[in-house]
Amino acid sequence: MVLTISSAAAEEKQGDANSWLMAAQRAKAQLNYRGMVSYIKDNHLENLQVVHSVIDGEEYERLLSVNSPLREIVREPEKVTCYFPDSHSLSVDHKPAQRSFLLELPEDLRGLSVSYALELGESETIAQRRARKIKIRPLDDFRYGRNIWVDEESKLPLKFELRDENGQILEEMQFNTLSIEASIPKADLAPTTRYDESWLVKRHESLSADTLKWTFDGVPEGFRLIAYTRLKRGSDNRAIDHILLGDGLSSVSIYIDQLMQDIFISQPRKVGAINAYTRKLDGNLITVMGEVPSKTVQAIANGIRQQDAANR
């Protein structure tokens, strides 16, 4: 009887947490808001101005850093443009898979139960607003845990933590000020960064999954193909394939580039929350990276194979 009651209580907590997370996903996509956000990653504090609006049913968003390294991200319905004034470069991604660079939440939460357990926590004060904590715990050791605080009034996510397998905070985002508005002028969503022809432009070309010439045998359960794009950069328009895998919360990027030198040693690398692993395969350099444990990127990298052209 005790086990039955405990199981029912756990299911109720999971259901309540799901409802709050669904409300947060809708609010983040449907409300007009602006504010200041603190973003801590790799022991670096970045302060961002955030403006988000819905115009004729379409989302627009602008993020502007107010301290170095400078960057501005402008999201439109069919395009995301990232400006990097310090390096005089910009990146253009048409039909991007990622909906927001501030905090990504899945549109459909049903698949999360395969990989995560959700629990509704206590209320706390964030940016002078009462917020409810949602605890997200991985069900295996292939991904990290998260905590998200959701505004009790607007249901906007106000704070986010990414935690490693030992419970240490790897990344943190928090609203310091927040204004929810009836409407926001479209001029407030336009880029403020000015650039000229001397800037390096990186363009992402969307490709069909049917054209993939790679198989992925080491992908942990719950991850699926999100996007397949080709990045063209430099004066010679050199192409690098980018394959994005995700489970709704965690994402892993696979970059496939031409091997430019024969001397190469496969090795794992870690920078803050990001683990990366690079290996050589059939004259290509395969790099797998993401905010997931080291074993995840190594398993995915070691399971990549090139399909026989005759079988494609």
C-alpha positions in Angstrom: 0.0 0.0 0.0 2.8 2.4 0.9 4.5 1.7 -2.5 1.2 2.3 -4.3 0.6 5.6 -2.5 4.2 6.7 -3.2 3.9 5.8 -6.9 0.6 7.8 -7.2 2.2 10.8 -5.4 5.1 10.7 -7.8 2.8 10.5 -10.8 0.8 13.5 -9.5 4.0 15.6 -9.0 5.2 14.6 -12.6 1.8 15.6 -14.0 1.8 19.0 -12.1 5.3 19.7 -13.3 4.3 18.9 -16.9 1.4 21.3 -16.7 3.6 24.1 -15.5 6.3 23.3 -18.2 3.6 23.3 -20.9 2.3 26.7 -19.6 5.9 28.0 -19.7 6.4 26.9 -23.3 3.2 28.6 -24.4 3.9 31.9 -22.5 7.5 32.1 -23.8 6.1 31.8 -27.4 3.0 33.9 -27.1 3.7 36.9 -24.8 5.2 40.2 -25.6 8.0 41.0 -23.1 11.3 42.7 -22.5 13.9 42.6 -19.8 17.4 42.3 -18.6 18.9 38.8 -18.2 22.1 37.6 -16.5 23.7 34.6 -18.2 26.5 32.7 -16.6 28.5 30.2 -18.6 32.2 29.1 -18.3 32.6 31.4 -15.3 31.7 34.4 -17.5 28.8 36.7 -16.7 27.0 38.1 -19.7 24.2 40.6 -19.4 21.6 40.6 -22.2 18.8 42.9 -23.2 15.9 40.7 -24.3 12.9 41.8 -26.4 10.3 39.3 -27.6 7.1 39.9 -29.6 4.4 38.1 -31.5 3.3 39.9 -34.6 0.5 38.4 -36.8 1.0 35.1 -35.1 4.8 35.0 -35.8 7.6 35.2 -33.2 10.3 37.9 -33.3 13.1 38.2 -30.7 16.2 40.3 -30.2 19.0 39.6 -27.7 21.8 42.2 -27.3 24.8 41.7 -25.0 25.8 44.8 -23.0 29.3 43.5 -22.0 32.1 41.7 -23.9 32.2 39.6 -25.9 29.6 41.7 -27.9 26.9 39.9 -29.8 23.4 40.5 -31.1 20.9 37.8 -32.1 17.8 38.7 -34.1 15.2 36.0 -34.6 12.6 36.2 -37.3 10.0 33.6 -38.4 12.3 32.1 -41.1 15.7 33.4 -40.2 18.1 33.8 -37.3 21.0 36.3 -37.7 23.9 36.4 -35.1 26.2 39.5 -35.2 29.6 39.4 -33.6 31.1 42.9 -33.7 34.4 41.9 -31.9 35.3 39.5 -34.7 33.6 41.4 -37.5 31.5 38.3 -38.4 27.9 37.3 -38.7 26.0 34.0 -39.1 22.8 33.5 -41.0 20.6 30.5 -40.4 17.5 30.0 -42.6 14.7 28.0 -41.1 16.6 27.3 -37.9 15.7 24.3 -35.7 16.2 26.2 -32.5 13.3 28.5 -31.6 15.1 30.6 -28.9 18.7 31.2 -28.0 17.6 32.3 -24.4 15.9 29.1 -23.3 14.8 26.2 -25.4 11.7 24.2 -24.4 10.1 21.4 -26.5 6.8 22.1 -28.1 5.7 18.5 -27.3 6.5 17.4 -23.8 5.3 13.8 -24.1 8.7 12.5 -25.3 10.5 13.9 -22.2 9.3 11.1 -20.0 11.6 8.7 -21.9 14.6 10.5 -20.6 13.6 12.7 -17.7 11.6 12.7 -14.5 9.9 16.0 -13.7 8.9 17.2 -10.2 7.2 20.4 -9.1 9.1 22.2 -6.4 8.7 25.1 -4.0 7.9 28.8 -4.8 10.8 31.3 -4.7 11.2 35.0 -5.6 12.9 35.7 -8.9 13.1 39.3 -10.3 10.6 40.4 -7.6 8.1 37.9 -8.9 6.9 34.6 -7.3 8.1 31.6 -9.3 7.5 27.9 -9.0 10.5 25.6 -9.3 10.5 22.6 -11.7 13.1 19.9 -11.1 14.1 17.9 -14.2 16.2 14.9 -13.5 17.7 12.6 -16.2 16.8 8.9 -16.0 20.3 7.9 -17.3 23.8 9.2 -17.3 23.8 10.4 -20.9 22.4 13.9 -20.2 22.4 16.6 -17.5 19.7 17.7 -15.1 18.0 21.1 -15.0 16.0 23.4 -12.8 13.5 25.9 -14.2 11.6 28.6 -12.3 8.3 29.6 -13.8 6.5 32.9 -13.0 3.3 32.1 -11.1 1.4 35.0 -12.8 2.6 35.1 -16.4 4.0 31.5 -16.6 7.2 32.8 -18.3 10.4 30.9 -17.3 12.4 33.3 -15.1 15.4 31.3 -14.2 17.2 28.2 -15.5 20.1 26.0 -14.2 22.0 23.3 -15.9 23.6 20.8 -13.5 26.1 18.1 -14.1 26.1 14.5 -12.8 27.4 15.7 -9.5 24.8 18.4 -9.1 27.2 21.3 -9.8 25.8 24.3 -11.7 27.3 24.5 -15.2 25.2 27.2 -16.7 22.6 29.7 -15.3 20.2 32.2 -16.8 18.0 34.6 -14.8 15.8 37.5 -15.5 16.7 40.6 -13.4 14.0 42.8 -14.7 10.9 41.8 -16.7 8.1 43.8 -18.4 5.1 42.1 -20.0 3.5 44.4 -22.6 0.4 44.5 -24.7 2.5 45.2 -27.8 6.0 46.0 -28.8 7.0 48.2 -31.8 8.6 46.3 -34.6 11.4 48.8 -34.6 12.5 47.6 -31.2 13.1 44.1 -32.7 15.4 45.4 -35.5 19.1 44.8 -35.3 21.2 47.7 -34.0 24.5 46.3 -35.2 25.9 47.8 -38.4 28.2 45.8 -40.7 29.8 46.2 -44.1 31.3 43.9 -46.8 34.5 43.4 -44.8 32.6 41.2 -42.3 32.9 37.4 -42.6 29.5 35.9 -43.4 28.7 32.3 -42.4 25.6 30.9 -44.0 23.7 27.8 -43.0 21.9 25.9 -45.8 19.1 23.5 -44.8 19.4 20.0 -46.3 17.0 17.1 -46.5 17.5 14.2 -44.0 17.2 11.9 -47.0 20.5 13.1 -48.3 22.4 12.1 -45.2 25.3 9.7 -46.1 26.0 8.8 -42.4 24.5 6.3 -40.0 24.5 6.8 -36.2 24.7 3.6 -34.2 25.8 5.1 -30.8 23.0 7.6 -30.2 21.4 7.2 -26.7 17.7 6.5 -26.5 15.6 9.7 -26.6 17.8 11.6 -29.1 16.5 12.2 -32.6 17.5 14.1 -35.7 16.5 17.8 -35.4 18.2 19.4 -38.3 20.8 18.8 -41.1 22.5 21.9 -42.5 25.6 22.9 -44.4 27.7 25.8 -43.2 29.6 27.7 -45.8 32.4 30.0 -44.7 35.5 31.8 -45.8 36.5 33.2 -49.2 36.5 29.7 -50.8 33.0 28.9 -49.5 34.3 25.8 -47.7 31.4 23.6 -46.6 31.0 21.9 -43.2 28.0 19.6 -42.5 26.2 20.2 -39.3 23.8 17.5 -37.9 21.8 18.4 -34.8 20.4 15.8 -32.5 18.1 16.5 -29.5 15.8 14.9 -26.9 13.7 18.0 -26.3 16.0 19.6 -23.8 19.5 18.4 -24.5 21.1 18.8 -27.9 24.3 17.5 -29.6 25.9 18.9 -32.6 27.9 16.8 -35.1 30.3 18.7 -37.4 31.8 16.9 -40.4 34.7 18.6 -42.1 37.3 17.6 -44.6 40.5 16.4 -42.9 43.2 19.0 -43.7 46.2 17.2 -42.3 47.1 13.5 -41.7 48.5 14.0 -38.2 45.6 13.8 -35.8 44.9 12.1 -32.4 41.3 11.5 -31.3 40.7 13.2 -27.9 37.9 14.4 -25.7 37.7 18.1 -24.6 35.7 20.0 -22.1 35.0 23.7 -21.9 32.5 24.6 -19.2 29.3 22.7 -19.8 30.3 21.6 -23.3 32.0 18.3 -23.9 33.5 17.6 -27.3 35.1 14.6 -29.0 36.9 14.6 -32.4 37.9 11.6 -34.5 39.0 10.9 -38.0 36.8 8.9 -40.4 37.3 8.2 -44.1 39.2 11.4 -44.8 36.8 13.5 -42.7 37.1 15.1 -39.3 34.1 14.3 -37.1 33.5 16.6 -34.1 30.6 15.9 -31.7 29.9 18.4 -29.0 27.1 19.5 -26.7 26.0 20.3 -23.2 25.9 16.6 -22.2 28.3 14.3 -20.4 31.6 13.2 -22.1 30.4 9.6 -22.5 27.5 10.9 -24.6 29.5 12.7 -27.2 32.1 9.8 -27.4 29.3 7.2 -27.8 27.8 9.2 -30.7 31.1 9.9 -32.3 32.3 6.3 -32.2 29.0 5.1 -33.6 29.1 7.3 -36.8 29.6 5.4 -40.0 29.5 6.4 -43.7 26.8 4.6 -45.7 27.7 2.6 -48.7 26.9 4.8 -51.7 25.1 1.8 -53.3 22.7 1.6 -50.4 21.7 5.3 -50.4 
